[in-house]
Amino acid sequence: MEMFKYPIYVTQPLTPNILEVTKEIEQVLESKWLTNFGNKHELLVEELKNYLEVGHLSLFNNGTSALTLGLKALELTGEVITTPFTFPATVQALDWNNLTPVFCDVEKNSLNINPDKIEEKITGKTSAILAVHVFGNPCNVEKIQQIADKYNLKVIYDGAHAFGAQYKGESLANFGDMTMFSFHATKLFNTIEGGALVYPDNRLAEKLRVLTNFGLSSPEKVEVSGFNGKMNEIQAVIGLGNLRVLEEERKNRERIRQTYVGEFTKIPGIRIITNRKKRESSYQYFVIEIDEDEFGISRDKLHYGLKSYNIFTRRYFYPLCSEFHWYRDLDSAKRKNLPIAWEKVNQVLTLPFYGGLEDEKIKIVCDAIKEIQFKNAL
């Protein structure tokens, strides 16, 4: 098998109907209202509230801004229990709020934070649990909430991958004190760059509006130290357009997932990361786990082997956040305290997965994996 002529990337952004959004962008430009909570911004807020089945939602220029300002709005202090198996932005938002992460190991199958390990991490300094719906698969939200209620802790979910996911038939956005969604171009739903916070406490709405607008409560009154985290009107137009084509994208991803599953269930040493019963994934990623002993080669050899065929995968989330040099001295960051996270971070591989991925390319990816395995087994 020769290198594929055209690269097959791990993802491709969802884009709206060009004619429709061109007309809407023209309207925005003609209005001269390009940012600062314009009409398109407010319309997208309402559309997303309906889609996610939530009462309160705030938009931001990106997910990292959303999470950073959300943590500030909750006025947390001290320590926050979180996962090492996540994108850097999760723990960086803690840094910007002078909060100390306490790393907790993950579940073996879901790779989400292990609720059975959380309680032993709680101290007198703990103010919250920051959990991540990894790869768009829901955490055990019920068990996490029980622990939070017992110790009077806030629960924040990093739902960067989890737009549209459900838990027992209910929108995942309705759990915890706050959930952040990322609308980056790589996400299932995007506004090119963007993000949102959803929350049940209506008092947070005005607080977040002030924080995301330089701390200004009025043109001449600065209430708090904020920054510019606003989503502009062009981003909102892209979001409105993408909402109109989102369900088709989800259906296509579900079909592609089933095609992959049909191929990989025949190959020893490959486990598909999937959601548990009554937990509906967002279809953000298609992720496999490589058992080197059974598969015959390591995850890294497969990753680089696919790259040699012009097929691009990602080793999410390598390295663990606990390995960042400014965290390594934390007791919770020590390898002995995170055995499952350390095991899985060297086994997990994210494959090309997006609605426009043609059957021909899916076959190329699957055939390449089989060939790399066969060649290395000789």
C-alpha positions in Angstrom: 0.0 0.0 0.0 1.5 3.3 -1.1 1.2 6.7 0.6 -2.3 8.1 -0.1 -2.1 11.0 -2.6 -4.2 13.4 -0.5 -3.9 13.7 3.3 -6.6 12.3 5.4 -6.9 14.6 8.4 -8.1 13.7 11.9 -11.0 16.2 11.5 -12.6 18.7 9.2 -14.7 21.6 10.3 -18.4 21.6 9.8 -19.4 24.6 7.6 -22.8 26.2 7.0 -24.6 26.8 3.7 -22.3 29.5 2.0 -25.1 31.4 0.3 -27.2 31.6 3.5 -24.4 32.9 5.7 -23.0 35.2 3.1 -26.4 37.0 3.1 -26.4 37.1 6.9 -22.9 38.4 7.0 -23.8 41.2 4.6 -26.7 42.1 6.9 -24.3 42.3 9.8 -21.8 44.5 7.9 -24.6 46.8 6.7 -25.8 47.2 10.3 -22.4 48.3 11.5 -23.0 46.4 14.7 -20.1 43.9 14.6 -19.7 42.9 18.2 -20.7 43.9 21.8 -23.8 41.6 22.2 -25.4 42.3 18.8 -28.6 40.9 17.3 -27.0 37.7 15.9 -25.2 37.1 19.3 -28.5 37.3 21.1 -30.3 35.1 18.6 -27.6 32.4 18.9 -28.0 32.5 22.7 -31.7 31.7 22.3 -31.2 29.0 19.6 -28.5 27.3 21.7 -30.7 27.4 24.9 -33.4 25.6 22.9 -31.0 23.1 21.4 -29.3 22.3 24.7 -32.6 22.5 26.7 -31.1 24.9 29.3 -32.4 28.1 30.9 -29.3 30.1 31.0 -26.4 30.4 28.5 -23.6 32.9 27.9 -21.4 33.1 24.8 -17.6 33.7 24.7 -14.9 34.2 22.1 -13.5 30.8 22.9 -13.9 27.9 25.3 -10.9 28.7 27.4 -12.2 32.2 28.1 -15.5 30.7 29.0 -14.0 28.3 31.5 -11.6 30.9 32.9 -14.3 33.4 33.5 -16.8 30.8 34.7 -14.4 29.7 37.5 -13.9 33.4 38.4 -17.6 34.0 38.6 -18.0 31.1 41.0 -15.4 32.7 43.3 -13.6 29.5 44.0 -10.5 29.3 46.2 -7.9 26.7 47.2 -7.9 23.3 45.5 -10.0 21.9 42.7 -10.1 18.1 42.0 -9.7 17.4 38.3 -8.4 14.9 35.8 -4.9 14.8 34.3 -6.3 13.2 31.1 -7.5 16.4 29.3 -6.5 19.2 27.0 -4.2 21.8 28.6 -6.9 24.5 28.6 -8.7 22.7 31.4 -6.0 23.1 34.0 -4.8 26.4 32.5 -8.1 27.9 33.5 -7.4 26.9 37.1 -4.0 28.5 36.8 -5.5 31.9 35.7 -7.7 31.7 38.8 -4.9 30.9 41.2 -6.5 27.5 41.9 -4.4 24.4 42.6 -5.3 21.3 40.7 -5.6 18.0 42.6 -5.3 15.3 40.0 -7.5 12.3 40.3 -7.1 9.1 38.3 -9.5 8.1 35.5 -11.9 5.1 34.9 -10.3 2.3 32.9 -13.1 2.1 30.2 -14.5 5.6 29.8 -11.2 7.5 30.6 -13.4 10.1 32.5 -12.5 11.0 36.1 -13.1 8.1 38.4 -15.7 9.2 41.0 -14.7 6.4 43.3 -11.3 8.1 43.7 -12.6 11.6 44.2 -13.5 11.5 47.9 -10.0 10.5 49.0 -8.7 13.7 47.4 -10.9 16.1 49.3 -9.3 18.3 51.9 -10.3 21.4 53.9 -9.0 23.5 50.9 -11.2 21.8 48.3 -13.8 24.1 46.7 -14.9 22.2 43.5 -14.7 19.3 41.2 -13.7 20.0 37.6 -14.6 17.0 35.5 -14.2 16.5 31.8 -16.6 14.6 29.5 -13.7 13.0 27.7 -14.2 12.5 23.9 -17.8 13.5 24.4 -18.7 10.5 26.5 -20.6 11.6 29.7 -19.1 11.3 33.1 -20.9 9.5 36.0 -22.7 12.8 36.8 -24.9 11.3 39.5 -22.1 9.9 41.5 -20.1 13.1 41.2 -23.0 15.2 42.3 -23.6 13.0 45.4 -20.0 13.6 46.5 -20.3 17.3 45.8 -23.5 17.5 47.8 -21.9 15.6 50.7 -19.0 18.0 51.0 -20.7 21.2 49.7 -18.5 21.5 46.6 -19.2 23.1 43.3 -19.2 20.9 40.2 -18.0 22.3 36.9 -17.9 20.2 33.7 -15.5 20.8 30.8 -17.8 19.8 28.0 -15.5 20.9 25.2 -16.2 17.6 23.4 -19.7 17.0 24.6 -22.0 19.3 22.7 -25.4 17.6 22.3 -24.5 14.6 24.5 -27.1 13.1 26.8 -27.3 11.3 30.1 -30.3 9.0 30.6 -32.2 10.9 27.9 -31.5 14.4 29.4 -29.2 17.0 28.0 -25.8 16.8 29.6 -25.8 20.5 29.9 -28.3 20.3 32.8 -25.8 18.7 35.3 -23.5 20.4 37.7 -23.2 24.1 38.6 -21.7 25.0 35.2 -20.7 23.4 31.9 -18.4 24.8 29.4 -18.7 24.0 25.7 -16.0 24.8 23.1 -17.1 26.0 19.6 -13.6 25.8 18.1 -13.4 24.8 14.4 -12.4 21.2 15.4 -15.5 20.6 17.4 -18.8 19.0 16.3 -20.5 22.4 16.4 -18.4 25.4 15.8 -18.4 29.2 15.4 -14.8 29.0 14.0 -13.6 30.2 17.5 -16.0 30.4 20.4 -17.4 28.9 23.5 -20.3 28.9 25.9 -21.2 28.4 29.6 -24.5 27.0 30.7 -25.6 27.2 34.4 -28.8 26.8 36.5 -28.2 29.9 38.7 -29.6 32.9 36.9 -27.6 35.3 39.1 -24.5 34.3 37.1 -25.8 35.7 33.8 -25.2 39.4 34.6 -22.0 38.5 36.4 -20.6 36.7 33.4 -21.7 39.5 31.1 -19.7 42.0 33.1 -16.7 39.7 33.3 -16.6 39.1 29.6 -16.8 42.9 28.9 -13.7 44.2 30.7 -15.6 44.2 34.0 -17.8 47.0 32.8 -21.4 47.1 34.3 -22.1 50.3 32.4 -20.0 52.5 30.0 -18.3 54.3 32.8 -18.4 51.8 35.7 -15.9 49.0 36.2 -17.2 46.5 38.7 -14.5 43.8 38.6 -11.3 42.9 36.9 -12.5 41.2 33.7 -11.3 41.0 30.1 -12.6 41.0 26.6 -14.2 37.5 26.1 -17.1 38.5 23.8 -18.2 36.5 20.8 -18.6 38.8 17.7 -21.4 38.9 15.2 -19.6 37.0 12.4 -18.9 34.1 14.8 -22.6 34.1 15.8 -23.7 34.0 12.1 -21.5 30.9 11.5 -23.0 29.3 14.6 -26.5 29.9 13.5 -25.7 28.5 10.1 -24.0 25.4 11.6 -27.0 24.7 13.8 -29.1 24.3 10.7 -26.8 21.5 9.4 -25.8 20.0 12.7 -28.2 17.1 12.7 -27.1 15.9 9.3 -23.5 16.0 10.5 -24.4 13.9 13.6 -26.2 11.3 11.5 -23.2 11.1 9.1 -20.8 10.7 12.0 -23.0 7.9 13.5 -22.9 6.1 10.2 -19.1 6.5 9.9 -18.7 5.2 13.5 -20.7 2.1 12.7 -18.4 1.5 9.7 -15.3 1.8 11.8 -16.8 -0.5 14.5 -17.6 -3.2 11.9 -14.0 -3.2 10.8 -12.2 -3.0 14.2 -14.2 -5.6 16.0 -12.4 -8.1 13.8 -8.9 -7.0 14.9 -7.4 -8.3 18.1 -5.8 -5.7 20.3 -8.1 -2.8 19.3 -10.7 -1.6 21.8 -13.2 1.1 20.8 -13.7 3.8 23.4 -17.4 4.1 23.7 -20.1 5.4 26.1 -21.9 3.4 28.7 -25.5 2.3 28.6 -27.9 5.3 28.9 -25.1 7.8 28.1 -25.3 9.2 24.6 -22.1 10.5 23.1 -21.7 13.7 21.1 -19.9 11.9 18.3 -17.1 14.3 18.6 -14.3 11.8 18.1 -13.7 8.2 17.2 -11.1 6.8 19.5 -9.4 3.4 19.8 -7.1 1.9 22.4 -4.2 -0.3 21.4 -3.2 -3.3 23.5 0.4 -3.7 22.3 0.6 -7.4 23.4 -2.5 -8.4 21.4 -2.2 -5.9 18.5 1.5 -6.6 18.0 2.8 -3.1 17.9 2.5 0.0 20.1 0.1 2.9 19.7 3.0 5.2 18.7 4.3 2.8 16.0 0.7 2.8 14.6 0.5 6.6 14.8 3.7 7.2 12.9 3.0 4.4 10.5 -0.3 6.0 9.5 1.4 9.3 9.1 3.8 7.7 6.6 0.7 6.8 4.6 -0.5 10.5 4.8 -3.1 9.6 7.4 -3.1 11.9 10.4 -4.2 10.8 13.9 -3.9 12.4 17.3 -2.5 10.9 20.5 -5.1 12.6 22.8 -4.3 13.5 25.5 -0.5 13.0 25.5 1.2 14.1 27.6 -0.9 14.1 30.8 -1.5 17.5 32.3 0.1 16.3 35.5 3.4 16.0 33.6 3.6 19.8 33.0 6.8 20.9 34.7 5.0 23.3 37.1 2.8 20.5 38.4 5.2 17.6 38.6 6.1 18.3 42.3 2.4 18.0 43.4 1.8 14.8 45.3 -1.4 14.2 43.2 0.7 14.4 40.0 3.0 11.6 40.9 2.8 8.6 38.6 2.0 6.1 41.4 -1.2 8.1 42.1 -2.4 8.0 38.5 -1.8 4.4 37.3 -4.8 4.2 34.9 -4.2 7.6 33.3 -0.5 6.7 32.7 -1.5 3.4 31.1 -4.1 4.8 28.8 -2.3 7.9 27.7 0.1 5.6 25.9 -2.6 3.5 24.3 -5.2 5.9 23.0 -5.4 7.0 19.4 -7.9 9.4 17.7 -8.7 8.4 14.1 -10.0 10.6 11.2 -13.7 11.3 12.0 -16.0 13.9 10.5 -19.2 13.9 8.5 -17.6 14.5 5.2 -15.3 11.5 5.5 -16.0 9.4 2.4 -16.4 5.6 2.5 -13.3 5.3 0.3 -11.2 7.1 2.8 -12.6 5.1 5.7 -11.5 1.9 3.8 -8.0 3.4 3.3 -7.6 4.1 7.0 -8.8 0.6 8.0 -6.6 -1.1 5.3 -3.6 1.0 6.4 -4.0 -0.1 10.0 -4.2 -3.7 9.0 -1.2 -3.5 6.8 0.9 -1.7 9.4 0.0 -4.4 11.9 0.8 -7.2 9.4 4.2 -5.7 8.4 5.3 -5.3 12.0 4.2 -8.7 12.9 6.5 -10.4 10.4 
